[in-house]
Amino acid sequence: MSDAAVRRSDGGWRAGQGALLAGRYGRSFAGFAILIGVWWLAAWASSGPAGMVPYPGAVLMRLVADGWSFYGPNIGATLYEAILGYAWGNGLALALAALVLVVPPLRRLVMQLAVISYCLPLIAIGPILTIVFSGQTPMVALAALSCFFTTLVGALNGLDAADAASIDLVRVYGARRGGQLRYVRLFAAMPSIFAALGLAAPAALLGAIIGEWLGSVQQGLGVAMVVSMQQMLAERTWGIAVVCGVLAGAGYAIVHLVAGWLMPWRGEGASLAVAEAVVGSRGRALAGTLAVTLVSLVVVVFAWWAFLRIFDVKPLVGKSPLDVFRYLFIVPAAPANRASMLADFAVTLGHAGLGFVAGLAAALLVSIGFVLSRLAEQTLMPLPLVLRSVPLVAMTPLIVLVFGRSTAAVAVISGIVVFFPSLVNIGLGLRSGSKLSADLIRAYGGSRLAFLRKVAVPNALPALFVAARISVPGALIGALLAEWLATGNGIGYRMQYDVTAFKAADLWASVALVTLVSLALYFAVGLIEAVVLTRAGFRGGRR
């Protein structure tokens, strides 16, 4: 081929790539334009006496008026807590993943403890950390806990993805487990690790903001939002939420750019969707047998006791497992304590169930729409991405301003937690159908709807259960947050009252109850999943 032909071919390829990118970014821009339009319409619809949804222009003007003198110190305090927690949580997760690889018998125990940490609602342990520690320590701890599970599971899945032939080759040359980790598995795991680290950035920010809401610090975006809500400054409240979303999105983007620089060989798709699928995929084995579950619970109880002893927590503040048992079953008021707590928790379960069903159903419908129309997905996907980027604790005041302190606010708050991971997992599942089956249906004149009904939806059952399992603790977290900030009832409000009334025994008992029920629901969905998928003919997630 002549040089001129090569140049023409290269120019044509570059032009095609440019058109492709222009189309992709154009559709994304259209999605953001739709988002701004919806915001403007919501502001117009609520422009009565309350005026709780300000216009985008009014929010921008307030942002400019507040300026760096207001936002600088608050952003600095929150970022410091989030970055420190991000380092601790991800560092511990990566260290444990490496340890599990070197010592495989520890895997089930570590995964069980990770699932327990995932089922531990931040809203529940936040008040305890606040009364035990001072300063920014509770915020850092919550930020670290927010990162831990996602990064650990992402790292383990990535390390397991190493090519078997490459491992055999380095083993032949004398490499032990440490050498295999260094020369093969680490490189294979990098895409999954960085995808999980990208998700951990918004999660760390969320943990830090929750800590600021609950703590006694003087600065931070969480503190600023509380004050703005109390003063009914709608424009500033929305402006702070926008800043939180920008910071969360910037954190994810920075990790993505670093990953692209370190891994130029990485495919375009090793991003958010991969990580979200990873979060649920490893849980299929339910993290081990009943024996491992019991051992994990013993470890947690011991860690609880050790925490109180190591940090010398005063008995007036810190309650041991035995103290909680006495409060619920031994003391004369134990029956009344149990009845009151279970009544409040029944309200919370109702709220969580409402959000779980609403979020999962919405995710299923939107996923089906995206599968049927690629154009709709590319245009509208920025909306849930923005929804994901804004920390839930920053969105909750806005939702309360719009929907009031009602059941609708609870459904929206809890449903948002469920929606995005379910959307990604179900979307991946709907696209996992066999290409040969799609060609066969097309050859017989079948439509996209026929393929969806006969192939895509049945094959998406594992992904649907993954979404359900990882959404159960999230729905509870959303319900607790809604009760704390919106409805004024349920176990979420009870824990807030316990902090202000200094009822330590009731607070610790509430935290234990929420965590155990969240864990039980997680495993219950997993058991239902195992039975249904076995009867449907799935083995190892495939038919």
C-alpha positions in Angstrom: 0.0 0.0 0.0 1.3 3.5 -0.9 2.1 6.2 1.7 -0.8 8.2 0.3 -3.2 5.3 0.8 -2.0 4.7 4.3 -2.5 8.4 5.1 -6.0 8.3 3.6 -6.8 5.2 5.6 -5.4 6.7 8.8 -7.3 9.9 8.2 -10.5 8.0 7.6 -10.1 6.0 10.8 -9.4 9.2 12.9 -12.4 10.9 11.4 -14.6 7.9 12.2 -13.2 7.9 15.8 -13.8 11.6 16.1 -17.4 11.2 14.9 -18.0 8.3 17.3 -16.6 10.4 20.3 -18.6 13.4 19.2 -21.8 11.4 19.1 -21.1 9.8 22.5 -20.3 13.1 24.2 -23.1 14.8 22.4 -25.6 12.3 23.8 -24.1 12.6 27.3 -24.4 16.4 27.0 -28.1 15.9 26.0 -28.6 13.8 29.1 -27.2 16.5 31.4 -29.3 19.1 29.6 -32.4 17.0 30.3 -31.3 16.8 34.0 -31.1 20.6 34.2 -34.4 20.9 32.4 -36.1 18.6 34.9 -34.5 20.6 37.7 -35.9 23.8 36.2 -39.4 22.3 35.8 -39.3 21.1 39.4 -38.4 24.6 40.6 -41.2 26.1 38.5 -43.7 23.6 39.9 -42.7 24.4 43.5 -42.5 28.2 43.0 -45.4 28.8 45.4 -45.1 30.1 48.9 -42.7 27.3 50.0 -40.4 27.5 47.0 -38.3 24.6 48.3 -36.7 23.8 44.9 -34.7 26.8 43.7 -33.9 27.5 40.1 -30.5 26.4 38.9 -29.6 30.0 38.2 -30.4 31.0 41.8 -28.3 28.2 43.1 -25.4 29.2 40.9 -25.7 32.8 42.0 -25.7 31.8 45.7 -22.6 29.6 45.1 -20.8 32.6 43.6 -22.0 34.9 46.4 -20.9 32.5 49.2 -17.5 32.1 47.5 -14.3 30.4 48.6 -14.5 32.1 52.0 -17.5 29.9 52.9 -16.8 26.7 50.9 -13.0 26.6 51.3 -12.7 25.7 55.0 -15.7 23.3 54.7 -14.4 21.5 51.6 -11.0 21.3 53.2 -12.3 19.7 56.4 -14.5 17.1 54.6 -11.8 16.2 52.1 -9.2 15.7 54.8 -11.6 13.2 56.6 -12.6 11.5 53.4 -9.0 11.1 52.0 -7.7 9.8 55.4 -10.6 7.3 55.6 -10.1 6.4 51.9 -6.5 5.5 52.6 -7.2 3.5 55.8 -10.2 1.6 54.4 -8.7 0.7 51.0 -5.3 -0.1 52.5 -6.8 -2.6 54.9 -8.9 -4.1 52.2 -6.0 -4.6 49.8 -3.8 -6.0 52.6 -6.5 -8.5 53.6 -7.0 -9.5 49.9 -3.2 -10.2 49.6 -3.3 -12.1 52.9 -6.2 -14.3 51.8 -4.4 -15.1 48.6 -1.3 -16.2 50.5 -3.3 -18.0 53.2 -6.4 -19.4 51.4 -8.1 -21.0 54.4 -8.7 -17.5 55.8 -10.8 -16.6 52.8 -14.2 -17.6 54.1 -13.7 -16.0 57.5 -12.5 -12.7 55.9 -15.4 -12.7 53.5 -17.9 -13.3 56.3 -16.4 -10.4 58.3 -16.5 -8.2 55.2 -20.2 -9.0 54.7 -20.9 -8.2 58.3 -19.1 -4.8 57.9 -21.2 -4.2 54.7 -24.4 -4.9 56.7 -23.4 -2.6 59.5 -25.4 0.6 58.8 -23.3 3.8 59.1 -26.2 5.7 60.5 -26.4 3.1 63.3 -22.7 3.1 64.4 -22.2 6.8 63.8 -23.8 7.9 67.1 -21.6 5.3 69.0 -18.4 6.5 67.4 -19.4 10.1 68.1 -19.9 9.5 71.8 -16.7 7.3 72.1 -14.3 9.5 70.1 -13.8 13.2 69.7 -12.6 15.4 66.8 -12.5 14.0 63.3 -11.9 10.4 64.3 -15.6 9.3 63.8 -15.6 10.8 60.3 -12.4 9.1 59.3 -13.7 5.8 60.7 -17.0 6.0 58.8 -15.2 7.0 55.6 -12.9 3.9 56.0 -15.8 1.6 56.7 -17.6 2.9 53.6 -14.7 1.9 51.3 -13.7 -1.4 52.8 -16.2 -4.0 51.4 -16.3 -2.8 47.8 -12.5 -2.7 47.5 -11.9 -6.0 49.3 -14.4 -7.9 47.0 -13.1 -6.1 43.9 -9.5 -7.0 44.8 -10.3 -10.6 45.5 -12.3 -11.0 42.2 -9.4 -9.3 40.3 -6.8 -11.5 41.9 -8.9 -14.6 41.0 -9.0 -13.5 37.4 -5.3 -14.1 36.7 -4.5 -16.3 33.7 -4.0 -19.9 34.9 -1.3 -20.6 32.3 0.8 -17.6 33.4 0.5 -18.7 37.0 1.7 -22.2 36.0 4.6 -20.7 34.2 5.9 -18.6 37.1 5.3 -21.6 39.4 7.5 -23.7 37.1 10.3 -21.1 37.6 10.0 -21.5 41.4 7.6 -18.6 42.3 5.6 -19.3 45.5 2.3 -17.6 46.3 4.1 -14.3 47.0 5.8 -14.4 43.7 2.6 -15.3 41.9 1.0 -12.3 43.5 3.8 -10.0 42.5 4.4 -11.1 38.9 1.0 -12.3 37.7 -2.0 -11.7 39.9 -1.4 -8.1 40.8 -1.3 -7.1 37.1 -4.4 -9.1 36.3 -6.3 -7.6 39.3 -5.5 -3.9 38.5 -8.6 -3.2 36.4 -10.9 -4.6 39.1 -9.0 -2.9 41.9 -9.1 0.5 40.3 -12.7 0.1 39.4 -13.5 -0.6 43.1 -11.2 2.3 44.1 -13.2 4.5 41.9 -16.4 3.5 43.6 -14.7 4.0 47.0 -14.1 7.7 46.4 -17.8 8.8 46.5 -18.3 6.3 49.3 -15.6 7.8 51.5 -17.0 11.2 51.0 -20.4 9.9 52.1 -18.9 8.4 55.2 -17.2 11.7 56.1 -20.4 13.7 55.6 -22.4 11.3 57.7 -19.9 11.7 60.5 -20.1 15.4 60.3 -23.9 15.2 60.5 -23.6 13.2 63.7 -20.5 14.6 65.2 -19.5 17.7 67.1 -17.1 19.2 64.6 -17.4 22.9 63.7 -16.5 22.7 60.0 -17.3 20.5 57.0 -19.9 20.2 54.2 -22.1 18.1 56.5 -22.1 20.8 59.2 -22.7 23.5 56.6 -25.7 21.6 55.2 -27.3 21.1 58.6 -27.0 24.8 59.4 -28.4 25.7 56.0 -31.4 23.4 56.5 -32.1 24.8 59.9 -32.0 28.4 58.5 -34.2 27.3 55.6 -31.6 28.5 53.0 -32.8 26.4 50.1 -30.3 27.9 47.5 -27.3 27.3 49.8 -28.5 23.8 50.7 -28.8 22.8 47.0 -25.5 24.5 46.3 -23.8 22.4 49.0 -25.3 19.3 47.5 -24.0 20.3 44.0 -20.5 20.8 45.5 -20.7 17.3 47.2 -21.7 15.8 43.8 -18.9 17.5 42.0 -16.3 16.4 44.6 -17.6 12.8 44.5 -17.5 12.8 40.7 -14.1 14.3 40.7 -12.8 11.6 43.0 -14.1 8.9 40.7 -12.7 10.7 37.6 -9.2 11.1 39.2 -9.0 7.4 40.0 -10.2 6.6 36.5 -7.5 8.8 35.0 -4.8 7.3 37.2 -6.0 3.8 36.1 -5.8 4.8 32.4 -2.2 6.2 32.9 -1.0 3.1 34.8 -2.9 0.6 32.5 -2.8 1.8 28.9 -3.7 -1.7 27.9 -7.0 -1.5 29.8 -10.2 -1.8 27.8 -12.7 1.0 27.7 -15.3 -0.9 29.8 -13.2 -1.6 32.9 -15.1 1.1 34.9 -18.1 1.6 37.1 -20.3 -1.2 35.7 -17.5 -3.8 36.3 -17.0 -2.7 39.8 -20.7 -2.7 40.7 -21.1 -6.3 39.3 -18.0 -7.3 41.3 -19.6 -6.1 44.5 -22.3 -8.7 44.3 -20.7 -11.5 42.3 -18.5 -13.0 45.0 -21.3 -13.2 47.5 -23.0 -16.1 45.6 -21.3 -18.7 47.9 -22.9 -16.8 50.9 -19.4 -16.4 52.3 -19.1 -20.0 53.6 -20.8 -22.5 55.8 -22.8 -22.1 59.0 -19.7 -22.9 61.0 -17.8 -20.1 59.5 -20.8 -17.8 60.1 -20.8 -18.7 63.8 -17.0 -18.2 64.0 -17.4 -14.8 62.4 -20.1 -13.7 64.9 -17.8 -14.9 67.8 -15.0 -12.8 66.3 -17.3 -9.7 66.0 -18.5 -10.1 69.7 -14.8 -10.4 70.8 -13.9 -7.3 68.7 -16.8 -5.5 70.3 -15.5 -6.4 73.8 -11.9 -5.6 72.8 -12.9 -2.2 71.4 -14.4 -1.1 74.7 -11.3 -2.4 76.6 -8.6 -1.1 74.3 -10.0 2.4 74.1 -11.0 2.4 77.8 -14.6 3.4 77.0 -16.4 4.2 80.2 -19.3 1.9 81.1 -21.7 4.8 81.2 -21.1 5.3 77.4 -19.9 1.9 76.1 -22.0 -1.1 76.5 -20.7 -4.6 76.2 -22.5 -7.5 74.5 -23.4 -8.8 78.0 -24.8 -5.4 78.9 -27.0 -5.4 75.8 -28.2 -8.9 76.6 -29.1 -7.9 80.1 -31.0 -4.8 78.8 -33.1 -6.9 76.5 -33.6 -10.1 78.5 -32.5 -9.8 82.2 -33.4 -6.5 83.8 -37.0 -6.0 85.1 -37.8 -3.6 82.3 -36.5 -6.0 79.6 -40.0 -7.0 78.2 -40.9 -3.4 77.8 -37.5 -2.6 76.3 -38.0 -5.4 73.7 -41.6 -4.5 72.9 -40.7 -0.8 72.3 -37.7 -1.6 70.3 -39.4 -4.2 68.1 -42.3 -1.9 67.5 -40.0 0.8 66.2 -38.0 -1.7 64.2 -41.2 -3.0 62.5 -41.8 0.6 61.3 -38.3 0.7 59.9 -38.7 -2.7 58.1 -41.8 -1.3 56.5 -40.0 1.8 55.3 -37.0 -0.3 54.0 -39.3 -2.8 52.3 -41.1 0.1 50.5 -37.8 1.6 49.3 -36.5 -1.8 48.3 -39.4 -2.7 46.1 -39.6 0.8 44.6 -35.9 1.0 43.8 -35.6 -2.6 42.4 -38.8 -2.2 40.3 -37.6 1.1 38.9 -34.1 -0.3 38.1 -35.7 -3.3 36.3 -37.9 -1.1 34.2 -35.2 1.4 33.3 -32.7 -1.5 32.5 -35.2 -3.0 30.1 -35.8 0.4 28.5 -32.0 0.8 28.1 -31.6 -2.6 26.6 -34.4 -2.0 24.1 -32.9 1.4 23.1 -29.2 2.1 23.1 -29.9 5.7 22.2 -32.0 6.1 25.4 -29.2 4.6 27.5 -26.5 6.9 26.1 -28.7 9.9 26.5 -30.3 9.2 29.9 -27.5 7.3 31.7 -25.9 10.6 33.0 -29.0 11.1 35.2 -28.5 8.0 37.4 -24.7 8.7 37.3 -25.3 12.1 38.8 -27.7 10.5 41.3 -24.9 8.1 42.3 -22.3 10.9 42.6 -24.2 13.0 45.0 -23.8 11.5 48.5 -27.1 10.3 49.9 -26.8 12.3 53.1 -26.5 15.5 50.9 -29.6 14.6 48.9 -31.8 13.7 51.9 -32.4 17.3 53.0 -33.4 18.2 49.4 -35.8 15.3 49.2 -37.3 16.3 52.6 -37.7 19.9 51.3 -39.5 18.6 48.2 -41.7 15.7 49.6 -41.9 16.8 53.2 -41.7 14.5 56.2 -43.9 11.8 54.7 -43.8 8.2 53.5 -43.1 9.4 50.0 -39.8 10.9 51.2 -38.9 7.6 52.8 -39.6 5.7 49.6 -37.6 8.1 47.5 -34.6 8.1 49.9 -34.5 4.3 50.4 -35.3 3.7 46.7 -32.3 5.8 45.6 -29.9 3.7 47.6 -31.3 0.5 45.9 -31.7 2.0 42.4 -28.2 2.5 41.0 -26.4 -0.8 41.9 -29.5 -2.6 40.8 -29.6 -0.7 37.5 -26.0 -1.6 36.7 -26.3 -5.3 37.7 -29.6 -5.9 36.0 -28.4 -4.1 32.9 -25.3 -6.4 32.7 -27.5 -9.4 33.3 -29.9 -8.5 30.5 -27.0 -8.2 28.1 -25.5 -11.6 29.1 -27.8 -13.5 26.8 -26.2 -15.8 24.2 -25.5 -14.1 20.9 -26.4 -17.4 19.1 -29.8 -17.2 20.7 -30.3 -13.6 19.6 -29.3 -14.6 16.0 -31.7 -17.5 16.1 -34.6 -15.4 17.2 -33.7 -12.7 14.6 -33.5 -15.4 11.9 -37.1 -16.5 12.6 -38.3 -12.9 12.5 -38.4 -12.3 16.2 -38.4 -8.8 17.6 -36.2 -7.3 20.3 -39.1 -7.8 22.7 -39.2 -11.5 21.8 -35.4 -11.7 22.6 -36.0 -9.8 25.8 -38.8 -12.1 26.9 -37.3 -15.5 25.9 -33.6 -15.0 26.4 -32.5 -11.7 28.2 -34.9 -11.7 31.2 -34.4 -15.4 32.0 -30.6 -15.1 31.8 -30.7 -12.0 34.0 -32.0 -13.9 37.0 -28.6 -14.2 38.7 -27.9 -10.5 38.2 -31.4 -9.7 39.6 -30.7 -11.7 42.8 -27.2 -10.1 43.1 -28.9 -6.7 42.9 -31.5 -7.7 45.5 -28.9 -9.1 47.9 -26.6 -6.1 47.9 -29.6 -3.7 48.0 -31.1 -5.1 51.3 -28.6 -3.4 53.6 -28.8 -0.3 51.5 -32.5 -0.1 51.8 -32.2 -0.3 55.6 -29.6 2.5 55.5 -31.9 4.7 53.4 -34.8 4.0 55.8 -32.8 4.8 58.9 -31.6 8.1 57.3 -35.1 9.0 56.3 -36.4 8.3 59.8 -33.6 10.3 61.3 -34.2 13.4 59.1 -37.7 13.1 57.8 -40.4 11.0 59.5 -39.4 11.2 63.2 -40.3 7.6 63.9 -38.8 4.1 63.5 -35.5 2.8 64.9 -33.6 5.6 63.0 -35.3 8.3 65.0 -35.0 6.2 68.1 -31.2 6.1 67.8 -31.1 9.9 67.3 -33.2 10.3 70.5 -30.9 7.9 72.4 -27.9 10.0 71.6 -29.5 13.3 72.8 -31.1 11.6 75.9 -27.8 9.7 76.6 -29.6 6.3 76.7 -26.5 4.3 75.9 -27.9 0.8 76.5 -30.8 1.4 74.2 -28.5 2.8 71.5 -26.1 -0.1 71.5 -29.0 -2.6 71.6 -30.6 -0.8 68.6 -27.3 -1.0 66.7 -27.0 -4.7 67.4 -30.6 -5.4 66.3 -30.2 -3.4 63.0 -26.9 -5.1 62.1 -28.2 -8.7 62.9 -31.4 -8.2 61.0 -29.6 -6.6 58.0 -27.2 -9.6 58.0 -30.0 -12.1 58.3 -31.9 -10.5 55.4 -28.7 -10.5 53.3 -28.3 -14.3 53.8 -32.1 -14.9 53.4 -32.0 -13.4 49.9 -28.9 -15.5 49.2 -30.7 -18.7 50.2 -33.8 -17.8 48.1 -31.4 -17.1 45.2 -29.7 -20.5 45.5 -33.0 -22.3 45.5 -34.5 -20.4 42.6 -31.4 -20.5 40.4 -30.9 -24.2 41.0 -34.4 -24.9 39.9 -34.0 -22.7 36.9 -31.0 -24.7 35.8 -28.2 -22.3 36.7 -24.8 -23.6 37.8 -22.1 -21.1 38.8 -24.2 -18.3 37.6 -24.7 -19.8 34.1 -27.2 -22.0 32.5 
